[in-house]
């Protein structure tokens, strides 16, 4: 079994820094997910405009 230090065993300044970071939330992950979503939607529109519209309507 791996023994690790309990998070409360951290020195006071480090503990406060960890609590501040956790309190900010997953902002970076949400920004990354938003950017990825915008890229996928932009690629879909580009594909639609450059491939499907030039072919015309189905008969």
C-alpha positions as CSV (number, residue, x, y, z in Angstrom):
1,X,0.0,0.0,0.0
2,X,1.3,3.5,-0.9
3,X,1.4,5.9,2.0
4,X,1.0,9.5,1.1
5,X,0.8,12.7,3.2
6,X,-2.6,13.9,4.0
7,X,-3.5,17.2,2.3
8,X,-3.9,18.9,5.6
9,X,-0.2,18.1,6.3
10,X,0.9,20.7,3.8
11,X,2.4,23.9,5.2
12,X,-0.1,26.8,5.6
13,X,0.9,28.9,2.6
14,X,0.8,25.9,0.2
15,X,-2.6,24.9,1.7
16,X,-4.0,28.3,1.1
17,X,-2.7,28.3,-2.5
18,X,-4.3,24.9,-3.2
19,X,-7.7,26.1,-1.7
20,X,-7.6,29.2,-3.9
21,X,-6.9,27.2,-7.1
22,X,-9.7,24.7,-6.3
23,X,-12.1,27.6,-5.5
24,X,-11.6,29.0,-9.0
25,X,-13.1,25.9,-10.6
26,X,-12.4,24.2,-13.9
27,X,-12.3,27.4,-16.0
28,X,-9.4,26.2,-18.2
29,X,-11.1,22.9,-19.0
30,X,-14.3,24.8,-20.0
31,X,-12.4,27.2,-22.2
32,X,-10.7,24.3,-23.9
33,X,-14.0,22.5,-24.5
34,X,-15.5,25.7,-25.8
35,X,-12.7,26.2,-28.3
36,X,-12.9,22.6,-29.5
37,X,-16.7,22.9,-29.9
38,X,-16.3,26.1,-32.0
39,X,-13.6,24.4,-34.2
40,X,-15.9,21.4,-34.8
41,X,-18.9,23.6,-35.7
42,X,-16.7,25.8,-38.0
43,X,-15.4,22.7,-39.8
44,X,-19.0,21.4,-40.2
45,X,-20.1,24.7,-41.8
46,X,-17.1,24.8,-44.0
47,X,-17.7,21.2,-45.2
48,X,-21.4,22.0,-45.8
49,X,-20.7,25.2,-47.7
50,X,-17.9,23.8,-49.8
51,X,-19.1,20.3,-50.5
52,X,-22.9,19.9,-50.2
53,X,-24.1,23.3,-51.6
54,X,-22.0,23.2,-54.8
55,X,-23.4,19.7,-55.6
56,X,-27.0,21.1,-55.7
57,X,-30.2,19.5,-54.6
58,X,-30.8,15.8,-54.6
59,X,-33.1,14.5,-57.4
